[in-house]
Amino acid sequence: MAHTRRPSDGLLARVNFPLYAVDMLTSRHILVAGGGGSSKTGVANGFEIYELYHNGSHFCAEEVLRHETGANVVMNFAVRNGGRRGYLCAGQEAHCQMYYVQPRVQSEEDGNGNGNGNDEGKPAPAERPHENGNLRQRNAHSGVEPVANGHKPPLSANDILRQFQRLHFDIQAADVVQTDFLKGAEPLQRVVRISGNGRLMATGGTDGKLRVWTFPQMTLAGELAAHSKEIDDLDFSPDSKYIASISKDAQGLVWDLGSGQLQHKLQWKTPEGAKYLFKRCRYGTVEAQKDHYRLFTIANPLGKVGRQRGFLQHWDCASGQLRQSVAIDESLSSLAVRDDGRFVAVGTMFSGSVSMYIAFSLQRVLHIPHAHSMFVTGLQFLPITNEEGPPISSDSEAAVLSISVDNKVCIHSLPQRRTIPAWIAIAFLIVMIFAVFVLCSYIGI
């Protein structure tokens, strides 16, 4: 039985531009990006970083940095921690712009400032005016007031964050490369991904070509005429040996990065012969093993209007065959897999709903109807194996972030499912063995 929204979940933060991409910058810092485009609408373009924590009652987020990108909307990005600094590769029109993300520990002189050059001369965080003239709250909460339930009251933002070294980030624009070269129309980068070993970057866009770049140098290493129409999504396998690509030409393909050859073509029997398009693809490890993994996709019916069924699919990576699929009541817009591969999440196109599934069985364990007022543009699980710091402690078995063009950042968590403690199971087994022994002795067996 799937759980529904917990009272402590919901809105984490609201920004003043539509959101298109989300990822974890560190184990406790969220990076979101988007914008209103190049037209003079007055809607900003850029990205924001939030620090996430749990106050004992619910998840909270406090803004750390806001970086505006001028006329360039950020439609997609990939992040990679390089040790002393991180790399942010952002899709801006037909180009991929790299930014250096330099973390630094907040000093006493920093106070609560966000260290962003864009905010110089602006009021302190708790006093920064909102666009409508009201005070802008920098410790955005989940949107639901804590409920008195007999537990100690939740800690304040300052109490929680005082326990950690506060990180701030300096953003510096670095190299930029053109990644899409569509002729006869406006070229556009649709997706960028960085391999798990940090040595390769892949991009795809409207010209249908899969381009692989060295990273972080961003020099072109290879180019494949992968698709006849624009590429919608890419993903590297956890061992960085393969890359999956999906496109509006209805093809789902898996490529061998060593040889540049096609490894598998994803094929399945569609319902009633209807035509379906793959929308997103993501690899997921099996029990966090980099050399043992699954491939997940979402697929939607082509040319249908209304709430037609989409599918969440699990593919065998050795054979390229469909292993499992589950039908969902409407078309799907986003997909995420947790870093240990245990859970998968999907977002919907029409109702703005979010659901979470167990990866190996595709059993739905969480469903949040109408999480957003518009379609879900991005999902990202909170990590549990992040190398950049300890995971956030909470009372949840899993938690996933969601964003939308409704400008909201939300969080949805799966409560710890009740299981029988091991000692009870062992004691029950011993009692049963003893009972069987007594019964057999009694009847003379």
Secondary structure as the mmCIF struct_conf table of DSSP 4:
data_model
#
loop_
_struct_conf.conf_type_id
_struct_conf.id
_struct_conf.beg_label_comp_id
_struct_conf.beg_label_asym_id
_struct_conf.beg_label_seq_id
_struct_conf.end_label_comp_id
_struct_conf.end_label_asym_id
_struct_conf.end_label_seq_id
STRN STRN1 HIS A 3 HIS A 3
TURN_TY1_P TURN_TY1_P1 PRO A 7 SER A 8
STRN STRN2 GLY A 10 ARG A 14
BEND BEND1 ASN A 16 PHE A 17
STRN STRN3 LEU A 19 THR A 26
TURN_TY1_P TURN_TY1_P2 SER A 27 ARG A 28
STRN STRN4 HIS A 29 GLY A 35
BEND BEND2 SER A 38 GLY A 42
STRN STRN5 ASN A 45 HIS A 54
BEND BEND3 GLY A 56 HIS A 58
STRN STRN6 PHE A 59 GLU A 68
TURN_TY1_P TURN_TY1_P3 GLY A 70 ALA A 71
STRN STRN7 ASN A 76 ASN A 81
BEND BEND4 GLY A 83 ARG A 85
STRN STRN8 GLY A 86 GLN A 92
TURN_TY1_P TURN_TY1_P4 GLU A 93 ALA A 94
STRN STRN9 HIS A 95 VAL A 105
HELX_LH_PP_P HELX_LH_PP_P1 GLN A 106 SER A 107
HELX_RH_3T_P HELX_RH_3T_P1 GLU A 108 ASP A 110
TURN_TY1_P TURN_TY1_P5 GLY A 111 ASN A 112
HELX_RH_3T_P HELX_RH_3T_P2 GLY A 117 ASP A 119
TURN_TY1_P TURN_TY1_P6 GLU A 120 GLY A 121
BEND BEND5 LYS A 122 LYS A 122
HELX_LH_PP_P HELX_LH_PP_P2 PRO A 123 ALA A 124
HELX_RH_3T_P HELX_RH_3T_P3 PRO A 125 GLU A 127
HELX_LH_PP_P HELX_LH_PP_P3 ARG A 128 ARG A 128
STRN STRN10 PRO A 129 PRO A 129
HELX_LH_PP_P HELX_LH_PP_P4 HIS A 130 HIS A 130
TURN_TY1_P TURN_TY1_P7 GLU A 131 ASN A 132
BEND BEND6 GLY A 133 ASN A 134
STRN STRN11 LEU A 135 LEU A 135
HELX_LH_PP_P HELX_LH_PP_P5 ARG A 136 GLN A 137
BEND BEND7 ARG A 138 ASN A 139
BEND BEND8 GLY A 143 VAL A 144
HELX_LH_PP_P HELX_LH_PP_P6 GLU A 145 ALA A 148
BEND BEND9 GLY A 150 HIS A 151
HELX_LH_PP_P HELX_LH_PP_P7 LYS A 152 SER A 156
HELX_RH_AL_P HELX_RH_AL_P1 ALA A 157 LEU A 161
TURN_TY1_P TURN_TY1_P8 ARG A 162 GLN A 163
BEND BEND10 PHE A 164 PHE A 164
HELX_LH_PP_P HELX_LH_PP_P8 GLN A 165 ARG A 166
STRN STRN12 LEU A 167 GLN A 178
BEND BEND11 LYS A 183 ALA A 185
STRN STRN13 GLN A 189 ILE A 194
TURN_TY1_P TURN_TY1_P9 GLY A 196 ASN A 197
BEND BEND12 GLY A 198 ARG A 199
STRN STRN14 LEU A 200 GLY A 205
TURN_TY1_P TURN_TY1_P10 THR A 206 ASP A 207
STRN STRN15 LEU A 210 THR A 214
TURN_TY1_P TURN_TY1_P11 PHE A 215 GLN A 217
STRN STRN16 LEU A 220 LEU A 224
BEND BEND13 SER A 228 LYS A 229
STRN STRN17 ILE A 231 PHE A 236
TURN_TY1_P TURN_TY1_P12 PRO A 238 ASP A 239
BEND BEND14 SER A 240 LYS A 241
STRN STRN18 TYR A 242 SER A 247
TURN_TY1_P TURN_TY1_P13 LYS A 248 ASP A 249
BEND BEND15 ALA A 250 ALA A 250
STRN STRN19 GLY A 252 ASP A 256
TURN_TY1_P TURN_TY1_P14 LEU A 257 SER A 259
STRN STRN20 LEU A 262 LYS A 265
HELX_RH_3T_P HELX_RH_3T_P4 PRO A 271 GLY A 273
STRN STRN21 TYR A 276 VAL A 286
TURN_TY1_P TURN_TY1_P15 GLU A 287 ALA A 288
STRN STRN22 GLN A 289 PRO A 301
TURN_TY1_P TURN_TY1_P16 LEU A 302 GLY A 303
BEND BEND16 GLY A 306 ARG A 307
HELX_LH_PP_P HELX_LH_PP_P9 GLN A 308 ARG A 309
STRN STRN23 GLY A 310 TRP A 315
TURN_TY1_P TURN_TY1_P17 CYS A 317 SER A 319
STRN STRN24 LEU A 322 ILE A 328
BEND BEND17 ASP A 329 GLU A 330
STRN STRN25 LEU A 332 VAL A 337
TURN_TY1_P TURN_TY1_P18 ASP A 339 ASP A 340
BEND BEND18 GLY A 341 ARG A 342
STRN STRN26 PHE A 343 THR A 348
BEND BEND19 MET A 349 SER A 351
STRN STRN27 VAL A 354 ILE A 358
TURN_TY1_P TURN_TY1_P19 ALA A 359 SER A 361
STRN STRN28 ARG A 364 ILE A 368
TURN_TY1_P TURN_TY1_P20 PRO A 369 HIS A 370
BEND BEND20 ALA A 371 MET A 374
STRN STRN29 VAL A 376 PHE A 381
HELX_LH_PP_P HELX_LH_PP_P10 LEU A 382 PRO A 383
BEND BEND21 ILE A 384 THR A 385
TURN_TY1_P TURN_TY1_P21 GLU A 387 GLU A 388
BEND BEND22 GLY A 389 GLY A 389
HELX_LH_PP_P HELX_LH_PP_P11 PRO A 390 SER A 393
BEND BEND23 ASP A 395 ASP A 395
STRN STRN30 SER A 396 SER A 404
TURN_TY1_P TURN_TY1_P22 VAL A 405 ASP A 406
BEND BEND24 ASN A 407 ASN A 407
STRN STRN31 LYS A 408 PRO A 415
HELX_LH_PP_P HELX_LH_PP_P12 GLN A 416 ARG A 418
HELX_RH_AL_P HELX_RH_AL_P2 ALA A 422 TYR A 442
TURN_TY1_P TURN_TY1_P23 ILE A 443 GLY A 444
#
